[in-house]
């Protein structure tokens, strides 16, 4: 039979099978997206997208967990200094497992747990493809919550304790917002280094329960905002005056912790939960030479993205976590499909302080 005798329908039959196979084999991922700034409950919606194949020096990651941080909420609202181009996928932290490696990938394989390191990456999605220089491999025995929350609060606490004044065993650090996720990391890192902490929190009906919890983490002293104004722990020599003050509240709370500082020592502001300005008395500047500084982890990460300091920081923090010297925050896992619950909870005062809501992709 000649070639011309073949019926066109036979040829189209095979093409159709190929197209059908592609449709059947296609995989879809899910992601949260916002195209305008505003109320997260209103502007965030869920979308599907294709699961892409990793290219040279890339890996395909299936996300396991990603926290919903107050900064994420502020970013979606358009109130945060760092604004990703829209439309955007929210989320700056998380942990995933490598599903597939692309060509020329070294030191990573399927099944490895990894943490994304890129700011404004968008971790609230089930899958993503990343170049290998934008991820950190973490031990599989590192807790899921510890891994998912590694790159913001533990790093913020670590850098503030390392970068502004040398601390040695027996020195004192004072902080407000001590029950925040960052504050809990400060307590535990200081305990590991032999540094004492004076921790200030807002009063509440269950204050003794909170004090007990922070003492269990390693706090030296826990005081309410009212108690710190009249405390005699420094005058009586129960603890040395602080060499470092950490402020995430602002207003009167910042002023109270500042006045106990040793001469020439710094107060570092990294948050402003009260939305009140930090006021510095003239006498603190002239007679005590207090140093007033600020810290933003996002800026530090951009400036030090390829530095040895960053690698050493991760190594030390992970070592503390795997040795149970540094616990993850109090948390609640929420299924990815119920993401609105995580958003609503994080936008309350309860979510902004202490408790972490984490999206579960399993």
C-alpha positions as CSV (number, residue, x, y, z in Angstrom):
1,X,0.0,0.0,0.0
2,X,1.4,3.4,-0.9
3,X,1.9,6.2,1.7
4,X,-0.8,8.2,0.0
5,X,-3.3,5.6,0.9
6,X,-3.0,6.3,4.6
7,X,-6.0,8.1,5.9
8,X,-5.5,11.4,7.6
9,X,-7.7,10.3,10.5
10,X,-5.2,7.6,11.5
11,X,-2.5,10.3,11.9
12,X,-4.7,12.6,13.9
13,X,-5.6,9.6,16.1
14,X,-2.0,9.4,17.4
15,X,-1.7,13.1,17.9
16,X,-4.9,13.1,20.0
17,X,-3.5,10.3,22.2
18,X,-0.4,12.4,22.9
19,X,-2.4,15.5,23.8
20,X,-4.6,13.4,26.1
21,X,-1.6,11.9,27.8
22,X,-0.2,15.4,28.4
23,X,-3.5,16.5,30.0
24,X,-3.6,13.4,32.2
25,X,0.0,13.7,33.3
26,X,-0.2,17.4,34.1
27,X,0.2,18.2,37.8
28,X,-1.3,21.2,39.5
29,X,-0.1,23.2,42.5
30,X,-2.1,25.6,44.7
31,X,-1.1,29.0,45.8
32,X,-2.6,32.0,47.6
33,X,-2.5,35.3,45.6
34,X,-3.3,38.9,46.1
35,X,-3.5,41.5,43.3
36,X,-4.1,44.6,45.5
37,X,-3.3,45.7,49.0
38,X,-6.0,45.6,51.6
39,X,-7.7,43.5,54.1
40,X,-6.1,40.0,53.8
41,X,-9.5,38.2,54.2
42,X,-10.8,40.2,51.2
43,X,-7.9,40.4,48.8
44,X,-6.4,36.9,49.2
45,X,-7.7,34.1,47.0
46,X,-6.6,30.6,46.0
47,X,-5.4,29.7,42.5
48,X,-4.1,26.7,40.7
49,X,-0.9,26.6,38.7
50,X,1.2,24.0,36.9
51,X,3.9,22.2,38.8
52,X,7.0,23.1,36.8
53,X,10.0,21.0,36.1
54,X,13.3,22.1,37.6
55,X,15.9,23.4,35.2
56,X,19.7,23.5,35.5
57,X,20.8,24.0,39.1
58,X,17.1,24.1,40.3
59,X,15.0,21.9,42.5
60,X,11.3,21.3,42.8
61,X,10.1,21.7,46.4
62,X,6.9,20.5,48.0
63,X,6.1,22.8,50.9
64,X,5.5,21.2,54.2
65,X,4.7,24.1,56.5
66,X,4.8,28.0,56.3
67,X,4.0,30.4,59.2
68,X,1.7,33.4,59.0
69,X,3.7,36.2,60.5
70,X,2.4,39.7,61.5
71,X,4.9,41.1,58.9
72,X,3.1,39.0,56.2
73,X,-0.2,40.6,57.3
74,X,1.3,44.1,57.1
75,X,2.8,43.3,53.7
76,X,-0.6,42.3,52.3
77,X,-2.2,45.4,53.8
78,X,0.5,47.5,52.0
79,X,1.8,48.8,55.4
80,X,5.2,47.1,55.3
81,X,8.3,48.8,53.9
82,X,9.1,45.8,51.7
83,X,6.5,45.5,48.9
84,X,6.6,42.7,46.3
85,X,5.4,43.5,42.8
86,X,1.7,42.5,42.3
87,X,0.1,40.1,41.9
88,X,2.1,38.4,44.6
89,X,2.1,35.2,46.7
90,X,2.4,36.0,50.4
91,X,4.8,34.3,52.9
92,X,8.5,34.8,53.7
93,X,9.2,31.6,55.6
94,X,8.7,27.9,55.4
95,X,10.1,24.5,55.1
96,X,9.7,22.0,52.2
97,X,11.0,18.7,50.9
98,X,12.8,18.3,47.6
99,X,10.6,16.3,45.1
100,X,12.9,16.5,42.1
101,X,16.4,17.8,41.3
102,X,17.3,19.4,38.0
103,X,20.6,18.9,36.0
104,X,23.9,19.9,37.6
105,X,22.5,20.0,41.1
106,X,25.2,19.1,43.7
107,X,24.8,18.3,47.4
108,X,21.0,18.0,47.3
109,X,18.8,15.0,46.5
110,X,15.1,14.0,46.6
111,X,13.8,13.8,50.1
112,X,16.1,16.5,51.6
113,X,14.4,19.1,53.8
114,X,15.1,22.7,52.7
115,X,14.3,26.2,53.8
116,X,13.9,29.0,51.2
117,X,16.1,32.1,51.8
118,X,14.7,34.6,49.4
119,X,12.8,37.6,50.7
120,X,9.2,38.1,49.4
121,X,9.5,34.7,47.8
122,X,5.9,33.7,48.4
123,X,5.9,30.5,50.5
124,X,2.1,30.1,50.8
125,X,1.9,27.6,48.0
126,X,2.1,23.8,47.7
127,X,5.0,23.7,45.2
128,X,7.8,25.9,44.0
129,X,10.9,25.7,41.9
130,X,14.0,27.4,43.3
131,X,17.7,27.7,42.3
132,X,20.0,25.9,44.7
133,X,21.7,29.1,45.9
134,X,18.4,30.3,47.3
135,X,17.8,27.4,49.7
136,X,19.3,26.1,52.9
137,X,19.4,22.3,53.5
138,X,18.4,21.5,57.1
139,X,18.6,18.3,59.1
140,X,15.6,16.0,58.9
141,X,15.6,15.7,62.7
142,X,15.1,19.5,62.9
143,X,11.5,20.0,64.1
144,X,9.0,21.1,61.4
145,X,8.0,24.2,63.4
146,X,11.6,25.1,64.1
147,X,12.5,24.7,60.5
148,X,9.5,26.6,59.2
149,X,10.2,29.6,61.5
150,X,14.0,29.6,61.3
151,X,14.8,32.6,59.1
152,X,13.0,35.5,60.9
153,X,12.6,35.5,64.7
154,X,15.6,33.3,65.7
155,X,17.8,35.2,63.3
156,X,16.5,38.6,64.5
157,X,17.2,37.6,68.1
158,X,20.6,36.2,67.3
159,X,21.8,39.2,65.3
160,X,20.7,41.8,67.9
161,X,22.5,39.8,70.6
162,X,25.7,39.5,68.4
163,X,26.0,42.7,66.5
164,X,25.6,45.8,68.8
165,X,27.7,45.1,71.9
166,X,29.9,42.2,73.0
167,X,28.1,40.1,75.6
168,X,29.8,37.6,77.9
169,X,28.5,35.1,80.5
170,X,27.0,37.0,83.4
171,X,26.0,40.1,81.4
172,X,22.4,41.2,81.4
173,X,19.9,42.0,78.6
174,X,16.6,43.7,79.2
175,X,13.7,43.4,76.7
176,X,10.0,44.2,76.4
177,X,7.5,42.1,74.5
178,X,9.4,39.2,76.0
179,X,6.5,36.7,75.2
180,X,6.7,37.5,71.5
181,X,8.2,34.9,69.2
182,X,11.4,36.9,69.0
183,X,11.5,37.5,72.7
184,X,11.3,33.8,73.4
185,X,14.2,33.3,71.2
186,X,16.2,36.0,73.0
187,X,15.6,34.3,76.3
188,X,16.7,30.9,75.1
189,X,19.8,32.1,73.2
190,X,20.9,34.1,76.2
191,X,20.4,31.1,78.5
192,X,22.6,29.0,76.1
193,X,25.3,31.7,76.2
194,X,25.1,32.3,80.0
195,X,23.7,35.8,79.6
196,X,21.0,36.9,82.0
197,X,17.7,38.3,80.9
198,X,15.2,40.7,82.4
199,X,11.9,40.3,80.6
200,X,9.0,42.7,80.5
201,X,5.5,41.7,79.6
202,X,2.0,43.3,79.8
203,X,-0.1,42.3,82.8
204,X,-3.0,39.9,82.2
205,X,-5.3,37.7,84.2
206,X,-3.0,34.6,83.7
207,X,0.2,36.5,84.3
208,X,1.7,33.9,86.7
209,X,1.2,31.2,84.1
210,X,3.0,33.4,81.5
211,X,5.8,34.1,84.0
212,X,6.2,30.4,84.7
213,X,6.4,29.6,81.0
214,X,9.1,32.2,80.3
215,X,11.1,31.2,83.4
216,X,10.9,27.6,82.0
217,X,12.5,28.9,78.8
218,X,15.4,30.3,80.8
219,X,14.3,33.8,81.8
220,X,16.2,35.2,84.8
221,X,13.5,37.6,85.8
222,X,10.0,38.3,84.4
223,X,8.3,41.6,85.3
224,X,5.1,43.3,84.2
225,X,5.3,46.8,82.7
226,X,4.0,48.1,86.1
227,X,6.6,46.1,88.1
228,X,9.6,47.2,86.0
229,X,8.9,50.8,86.9
230,X,9.6,50.2,90.6
231,X,11.8,47.2,90.6
232,X,14.9,47.1,92.9
233,X,16.6,44.1,91.2
234,X,19.4,46.3,89.8
235,X,19.8,48.6,92.8
236,X,19.9,45.5,95.2
237,X,22.5,43.8,93.0
238,X,20.3,40.8,92.2
239,X,21.4,41.3,88.6
240,X,23.8,43.7,86.9
241,X,22.4,46.7,85.0
242,X,21.8,45.7,81.4
243,X,24.4,46.2,78.6
244,X,21.7,45.8,75.9
245,X,18.0,46.7,75.7
246,X,15.7,45.3,73.0
247,X,12.5,47.1,72.2
248,X,9.6,45.9,70.1
249,X,6.9,47.9,71.8
250,X,7.9,51.6,71.8
251,X,6.3,54.4,73.9
252,X,6.6,54.3,77.7
253,X,7.7,50.7,77.6
254,X,10.8,51.6,75.6
255,X,11.6,54.5,78.0
256,X,11.3,52.2,81.1
257,X,13.8,49.6,79.8
258,X,16.1,52.3,78.5
259,X,16.6,54.0,81.9
260,X,18.2,50.9,83.4
261,X,20.9,50.7,80.7
262,X,24.6,51.0,81.7
263,X,26.3,54.1,80.4
264,X,27.3,54.0,76.7
265,X,25.1,51.0,75.9
266,X,22.5,50.5,73.2
267,X,18.8,50.2,73.0
268,X,17.8,48.4,69.7
269,X,14.3,48.9,68.3
270,X,13.0,46.2,66.0
271,X,9.2,46.7,66.3
272,X,6.5,49.1,67.4
273,X,3.6,47.2,68.7
274,X,2.2,50.1,70.7
275,X,2.4,52.3,67.6
276,X,3.8,55.0,69.9
277,X,7.2,56.7,69.2
278,X,10.4,56.0,71.0
279,X,11.2,59.1,73.1
280,X,14.7,59.5,74.3
281,X,15.3,61.9,77.3
282,X,18.0,64.5,76.7
283,X,19.8,63.3,79.8
284,X,20.1,59.8,78.5
285,X,22.0,61.1,75.5
286,X,24.2,63.7,77.3
287,X,25.0,62.1,80.6
288,X,24.6,58.3,79.9
289,X,25.6,58.4,76.2
290,X,22.9,55.9,75.4
291,X,23.1,54.5,71.8
292,X,19.7,54.4,70.0
293,X,19.7,52.0,67.1
294,X,17.3,50.1,64.9
295,X,17.4,46.6,63.3
296,X,15.5,45.1,60.4
297,X,16.3,41.4,59.6
298,X,15.2,41.8,55.9
299,X,17.9,44.5,55.3
300,X,20.6,42.4,57.1
301,X,19.7,39.4,55.0
302,X,20.0,41.3,51.7
303,X,23.3,42.8,52.7
304,X,24.8,39.5,54.0
305,X,23.1,37.1,51.6
306,X,26.4,35.3,50.7
307,X,28.4,36.0,53.9
308,X,30.2,33.5,56.1
309,X,28.3,35.3,59.0
310,X,25.0,34.1,57.7
311,X,26.1,30.5,57.3
312,X,27.7,30.5,60.8
313,X,24.4,31.9,62.3
314,X,22.3,29.2,60.7
315,X,24.7,26.5,61.8
316,X,24.6,27.7,65.5
317,X,20.9,28.2,65.6
318,X,20.2,24.8,64.0
319,X,22.6,23.2,66.5
320,X,20.8,24.8,69.4
321,X,17.4,23.6,68.0
322,X,18.5,20.0,67.4
323,X,20.1,19.9,70.9
324,X,16.8,21.2,72.4
325,X,18.4,24.4,73.6
326,X,16.1,26.5,71.4
327,X,12.4,25.6,71.0
328,X,10.1,26.8,68.3
329,X,7.2,29.2,69.3
330,X,3.9,28.1,70.7
331,X,1.9,27.3,67.6
332,X,-1.2,26.0,66.0
333,X,-1.1,24.1,62.7
334,X,-3.9,25.0,60.3
335,X,-4.6,23.1,57.0
336,X,-3.8,25.1,53.9
337,X,-7.4,24.9,52.7
338,X,-8.4,26.7,55.9
339,X,-6.0,29.6,55.3
340,X,-8.6,32.3,56.2
341,X,-8.6,30.9,59.8
342,X,-4.8,31.4,60.0
343,X,-5.2,35.0,58.6
344,X,-8.0,35.9,61.0
345,X,-6.2,34.5,64.1
346,X,-2.9,36.3,63.2
347,X,-4.7,39.6,62.9
348,X,-5.9,39.5,66.5
349,X,-3.8,40.6,69.4
350,X,-3.4,37.0,70.4
351,X,-1.9,36.2,67.1
352,X,0.4,39.2,67.1
353,X,2.0,38.2,70.4
354,X,3.5,34.8,71.2
355,X,1.4,32.2,69.3
356,X,2.3,31.3,65.7
357,X,-0.2,30.0,63.2
358,X,1.3,27.7,60.6
359,X,-0.1,26.6,57.3
360,X,0.1,22.8,57.0
361,X,0.4,21.5,53.4
362,X,0.3,17.8,54.2
